[in-house]
Amino acid sequence: MADLSIQNLQKSYGSHAVIHGIDVDIADGEFAVLVGPSGCGKSTLLRMIAGLESITSGELHVSGRVVNDLTPKDRDMAMVFQNYALYPHMTVGENMGFSLRISKVPKADIERRVRHAADILALGPLLERYPRQLSGGQRQRVAMGRAIVRDPQVFLFDEPLSNLDAKLRVAMRAEIKLLHQRLHTTTVYVTHDQVEAMTLADKIVVMRDGVVEQVGAPLDVYDHPRNVFVAGFIGSPAMNFIEGVLTDGAEGTVFSSASGFTVPFGRRLAVECPRPVILGIRPEHFAVTENGTPTEVVVVETTGSATQVNVRRGTDELVCEFRERVLPRPEEMLRISPLLEAIHLFDAQSGLRVVEREHSLSA
């Protein structure tokens, strides 16, 4: 196993820069997820780690050794691709052992390693089948088995679940998590699905436009996003944002939007007022209260375990998620209040989190 240190890594295609000085440390045995919207550079960064893309500048360290100029086969990493990349004319067993055969590993060792990986992934009965005879989930397990037999220092996953249906994606997510818990191999995983990132990661690296917006444990990033982008990207349903102004009154600081959505904090915040801000509140942090802000119900969606209610207050449109059986009808009025301890405030101009003294407002 190994630790990774990405130091001021940059990538340009001619004059067009796509990776802008990334710094990330991944500890030995850690499961790190690179997450962000399409085109943010996460797959390019993964390919730079693998050696499939050259590094324009900066350094990539593996266990303290600079590997910038090493070929992919000399980096001791194994990559699982989105499209499985299985050889159709080879059986499952042959696909899993192929990299070992070209490395001149003795046949007995190949058979032992393939059998071991097959046992881990429940592929034993499928070793004589061909890829065309397998389901999507089985093909993905074969691709994972091909990586396991190499016993690499680092596993690299490039959106491995994106071709699977929703139910199978959830099942495979659990299998990948169990695999990591069993092998404890350092893993770098790329996805655009923030639910995958939250459920799999020890460490999340949120990317946008070739830069890292925030790095941290999943719940730290969820509870304390450093800016509006991270707050809106991490979480499903997404965080609600309301533009308004903080002002100080006789009973403390008050947030007010142009459409009349108000939040009295009941105390004076240590923030300069008046100040234009963006208030963020996650859908699950609303409650129905008698003295809450009146809103018009637009759409009600029930999932059984929760009820999602879209409401409108003037130009402000919000999504609320209730675990209790709240079943209003469209066009009814619903009075809602955000939980004060769960409110996030961001500067209206920079989008950065507003911090009160040394602690975040939602801490």
N, C-alpha and C positions, 0 to 999 in steps of 0.2 A: 504494500500500500504506500501512499505518498500524499504529501501536501502540495498544493499548487499556490504559486504567488504570481499574480498578473500585475506587472508594474509599468504604468504609463503606456499601455499597449495602444498602437495606432495602426490604422489600415487605410490606404488610399488607392484608388484606381486612377492612375494619372494624376490629374489635379483635383479629382473628386474624393474628398475624405468621407469615409463611412463609419470609422471607429475613432473616437476623439479622446485618446489618453485615458484608458480605463485602468483603475487600480482595484483589485479584489484579491483577498486571501481566502483560500479554501483549506481547511484543516484536514489532516489525515483522517480518513474514514467518514468525512462529512458528506451529506447529500445537499448539493447546492443547485438551485433552480434559477436559470436565466429566464425571466419572463418579461413580456412587453408586447406591444402591438406589432402587426406585420410591418416589416421594413425597419425595425428599430436596431438591427445589427446583431441580434442574439445568435442566429445561426452562423453568421460570419465569424463571430467571436469563437464559437465552438469549433469551427473548422480551423481557425488559427491555432487553437489549443491542440487539435488533432494533427496539425501539420499539413492539412489539405489546402490551406491558404497561407501565403507568405505573410510575414510580419513586416510592416513598413518601418516601424520604430517601436522602441520599448523592449521589455524583456519578459519572457515566460520561464519561470523557475519551477522545476519538479524536484521535490526533496532537496532543494538548495542548489540544483544544477541547472544552468541555463540551457534550454533545449531549442532555442530559436532556429538553429541551422540543422537540427536532426531531422531525418526523414520520418514519415509516419510510422514505419515499422520499427524504428529504433527508439520510439518514445514510450513503448510499453503501455499503450492505451488501446482499448477496444471500443469501437463505435457501433451503436445500434441506430439504423437509419429509419426514416419515416416509411419508406416503401419496402422494407424488409431486406431487399437486395439478395434474395436467395437464388441459387442456381437451379433452374427448372429441371435439368437433366440429372440432378443428383438427389439421392434420398435424403431424408432428414439427418440420418447419422453421417452421411458423407458431407452434407453442408456444414454440420457442426464441426467436423474434424478437418475440413479442407485447409484452413490456415496452418494447422499443425503438420499436415502432410507436406506442404510446400516448404515448411521450416525443417524438414527432415527429422521430425520427432519419431522415435521408434513406434511401430504399429501397436505394440502392446500398451504403451503409454497413451496413445491416441484413443484406443478402445476404452481404457480405464477412465480417461477424462471425459469422453463423450458420455459414457454410462453414468458417471457422477453428475454431470450437468443435466442429463435426462431425468435422473431421479429427483433432482432439486425442482425441476420444472414439470414433472409429471408427463414426460414425453416418451417414456420407455416403450409403450405399445405402438408408437408412431415412427420409430426409427427407420423402418423399411419403406415408409410411404414417401411419395413425392410431393413437392409444394402444392401442386394443383389439386391434390387430394385433401388439403387441409383448410380449415376455416381461417378467417383473418386473425383471430386470437391465437390459434395454434401456430400460424406462421410467425407471429410476433414473438412467441415463446422460443421458436427455433432460432430466430435472429438473436435473442438474448442468450440462448444456449451457446451459440457460436462465439459470443463474446466471453462467456464464463469459462469455456474450455481453455482459453488463452491465459487465464489467471493473471490479468493485467494489473498494473498499479492503479489505473484509473478507468472507470467506465464513462463513456460519453453517449448520451441519448439525444437524438435530434427529432423532436416531436413524434415519438414512436407510437402514440395512440391516436393520432389525428385521422387515420383512415378507418377507425373502428366505430361501430354504432354506440349510442350513449350507454346502454346497459353493459356492453362488453368493455367499454372504456373504464367504467367504474371497477369492474372485476380485475382488469389488467393493472389498474392503478394500485390495487391492493396487493397484487402479486409482485409488482416492482418494489413496493414498500417492504414486503416480507423478504424479498431477495436481498435487499440492502441490509435489513436487520440480521440476516443470516451470515452474509459474507463480509459486511463492514468495509467494503471497498469504496474508496473515494469516488464520488459520482458527480458529474456535471450534466444537468438535464435541461433541455430547452423546450419551452412551450409558450403558446400565446394564451393558454387557458389558465386564468388565475386561480380557479378551483383546484386544478392539478397542482399548481405551485403551492397553495396553502396546505394541501393534504400530504404532499410528498416531502417537502423541503425541511432540512434543518436550518438552511440559510436561503433567503430569497434575495436575488439581485434584480431589481426593477430597472429596465432600460427604456430609453426613448431617444430616437434620433442619434444613435451611436454613443450615448453617454449613459452613465449609471446615475439614476435619480436617487436610489436609496438601497442600502444593504442592511439586512437584519433578520432576526428570527421571524417566522410568519406572523405570530400574534403581535410582536413589537411593531412590525410594519403596518399591520391592520389597525392597531390601537393608536399608533403615533405616527401617521404619515407625515413626511416632512414638507410636502407641498400638495397643491390641488391635483396635479396629475396622478401622483401615487394614491391619494385618497380616492380618486374617482376610478382608478384602474383596479385596485385591489378591493374585492368585496362583490358579492352577488346576492341580491340586486345591488346596483352601484349606489354609492353615497349620494345623498341629495345636497345640492348647493343653492344657497339663497344669497343674493347680493344685497347689502344694506350698510347701515352705519351704526357704530357703537357710540352712545352718548351717556353722560353721567347725569343722574337725577337724584332726587332726595332719598330714594330708596335703593340706590345703587346703579350699576351699569345696565343699560338696556340696549338690545339689538332691535333695529326696526328696518323693514324693507319698504320699498316704494308702494307695494300692494297692501301694506298693513299687517304683515306677519311680524309679530313682536315677541321677544323673549326677554323677560326681566330676570337678571341673574340673582337678585336679592342681596347683592353685595357689590362693593366697588372693586372692579378689576384693576390690577396694576398695569393698565395699558393706557397710553395717551389717548384722550378723547377730545373732540369727536374724531373718529377714524373710520374711513371706508374699509369694510372687510367683506369676506365671503364666509358665511356660516355653513358648516358642513355637519350633516346629521345622517347617520345610517338608518335605513328603513326600519330595522328592528328596534330602534331607540325612540320610537314615538309611542305615546299612550293616549287613549281616549279619556278626556277629563271634562268636567262640567265647565271649568273656566278657561278651557283651551281656546286656541285661535279657530274661529269657524272657517271651514273649508267645504267646497263642493265636491261630492264624490263623482268621479268620472268613470272609472272602471273597477270592478271587483273580480279578483281571480282567486279561486280556492284550490289548494293542493292537497287538502286533507290534514296535513300537519301544520299548515299555516294558511293565513289569508292575506293576500297582497291587495292593497287598496290604493289606487291612484287618485289623488285629490288635487284640486286647484284652488288657489287663492289669488285672484287677479291674474297677473302674468306669471306667478310662481306655481310650478307644477311639481308635485312631490309624490314619492312612493313610500307607503307605510306597509310594514309587515307585522302582523299580529299573530301570536301563537294561540291566544284565546279566540273563541268563535265570534268574531266581529263580522257581521254580515249586513252592512248597509246597502241600500239600493242606489243606483246611479241617480244623480241630481239631488239626493238628500244632502243635508248639512251634517258634517262630522266635526266635532271640536277636538283638536289634537294639540298635545304639548310634547316638546322634546325633553328627554331626560337631560337635566343640566350637566350631570357629570360625564355625559357622553358627547357633548358638543365639541366640535372642532372649529377653530377660527383661523382664517388665512388672510394675509394681507391682500387687499383688492388689486394692488398694482403688481407686486412681485409673485403672488401666488404662494409665497412661503408661509409656513406655520407661524402664527402669532403666539409668542411664549410669554406667560405671566411670571415675572421674576425668574426663578430657576426651573419652574415646572410648567409642563404643558397644561392648557386649560382643561383637557379631558383626562388628565392623570388621576 
